[in-house]
């Protein structure tokens, strides 16, 4: 595979559609509602920027928000295992509904991305000190799975 995950997904518009579908699901989900008590007007854009950058697209998340923003929004949320797992489930549902490519290599990369990201967010949500934070300090650049 020579194109990035971002290019393979079709660019920003399909990723924005994914995040809109996902965010709607999250806001309606009783398991996740405590983490998202009210709709944030820019949340879909921020999710889109993060995913786009992580998939090899424009670095808008880093340029406009910075990675410390991501740490700050998750800190002290105390994300449970059930919430982390539900978040990943709803994301996979949204991927399916959004019309993103269905090839297994792409879907495997998305699953790996969300699994990693939810674990980082969960760890950071329980960190009482900076030493307890996950060591990641920049938007990870996701690649095709081995053999992809």
C-alpha positions in Angstrom: 0.0 0.0 0.0 1.5 3.3 -1.0 -1.3 5.7 0.0 -1.8 6.8 3.6 -4.8 5.7 5.6 -6.1 9.2 5.3 -5.9 9.1 1.5 -7.4 5.6 1.5 -10.3 6.8 3.6 -11.0 9.5 1.1 -9.7 12.5 3.0 -11.3 14.8 5.6 -14.9 14.7 4.5 -15.4 10.9 5.0 -13.5 11.1 8.3 -15.7 14.0 9.4 -18.8 12.0 8.5 -17.4 9.1 10.6 -16.9 11.3 13.6 -20.3 12.9 13.3 -21.9 9.4 13.4 -19.7 8.3 16.2 -20.3 11.4 18.4 -24.1 11.1 17.9 -23.8 7.5 19.2 -21.6 8.5 22.1 -24.0 11.2 23.3 -26.9 8.8 23.3 -25.1 5.9 25.0 -25.9 5.5 28.8 -22.5 3.9 29.5 -20.6 6.9 27.9 -22.9 9.7 28.9 -21.1 10.4 32.1 -18.0 11.2 30.1 -19.9 13.4 27.6 -22.5 15.2 29.7 -23.3 17.8 27.0 -22.6 18.3 23.3 -19.4 20.3 22.7 -19.7 22.4 19.6 -16.2 21.6 18.3 -15.8 18.0 19.4 -16.5 16.5 16.0 -14.0 18.8 14.4 -11.4 18.0 17.0 -12.0 14.2 16.6 -11.8 14.6 12.8 -8.5 16.6 13.0 -7.0 14.0 15.3 -8.0 11.0 13.2 -6.9 12.8 10.0 -3.5 13.6 11.4 -3.0 10.2 12.9 -3.9 8.6 9.5 -1.3 10.7 7.7 -3.3 13.8 6.8 -2.9 17.4 7.7 -1.4 18.2 11.1 -4.2 20.5 12.1 -4.8 18.9 15.5 -1.2 19.5 16.5 -1.1 23.0 15.0 -4.4 24.3 16.4 -4.7 22.4 19.7 -1.5 20.7 20.6 -1.2 17.3 22.1 -1.4 18.6 25.7 -5.0 19.5 24.9 -5.7 15.8 24.4 -4.1 15.0 27.8 -6.1 17.7 29.5 -9.5 16.7 28.2 -9.1 13.1 29.4 -7.4 13.8 32.7 -9.4 12.9 35.8 -12.3 11.4 33.8 -11.6 8.0 35.4 -12.6 6.0 32.3 -13.7 2.5 33.3 -13.0 -0.7 31.3 -16.6 -0.9 30.3 -16.5 2.7 29.0 -13.3 2.1 27.1 -14.7 -1.0 25.5 -18.1 0.6 24.7 -16.3 3.6 23.1 -14.4 1.1 20.8 -17.6 -0.8 20.0 -19.4 2.4 19.0 -16.4 3.6 16.9 -16.4 0.3 15.0 -20.2 0.7 14.4 -19.7 4.2 13.1 -16.9 3.1 10.8 -19.3 0.5 9.4 -22.1 3.0 9.0 -20.0 5.8 7.6 -19.2 4.2 4.2 -15.4 4.1 4.8 -13.5 1.5 2.9 -14.3 -2.1 3.9 -11.0 -3.8 3.0 -9.6 -5.8 5.9 -6.2 -4.0 5.9 -7.9 -0.7 6.4 -10.4 -1.9 9.0 -7.5 -3.7 10.9 -5.6 -0.4 11.0 -8.7 1.5 12.3 -9.3 -1.2 15.0 -5.6 -1.0 16.1 -5.8 2.8 16.2 -8.9 2.9 18.3 -7.7 0.1 20.6 -4.4 2.0 21.2 -6.1 5.3 21.6 -8.6 4.2 24.1 -5.9 2.6 26.2 -3.9 5.8 26.2 -7.0 7.9 27.1 -7.9 5.5 29.9 -4.4 5.6 31.4 -4.3 9.4 31.2 -7.8 9.6 32.7 -6.5 7.9 35.9 -3.2 9.8 36.2 -2.9 11.8 39.3 0.6 13.0 38.5 2.4 13.6 35.2 4.6 10.5 35.9 1.5 8.4 35.7 0.5 9.7 32.2 1.1 7.6 29.2 4.5 8.6 27.7 3.0 9.5 24.3 3.3 13.3 23.7 2.4 13.7 20.1 -0.3 12.5 17.7 0.7 9.0 16.7 1.1 8.4 13.0 -0.8 5.2 12.1 0.4 3.0 9.3 -0.9 0.1 7.4 -0.7 -3.2 9.3 2.3 -5.5 8.5 1.9 -7.1 5.2 -0.7 -4.4 4.2 
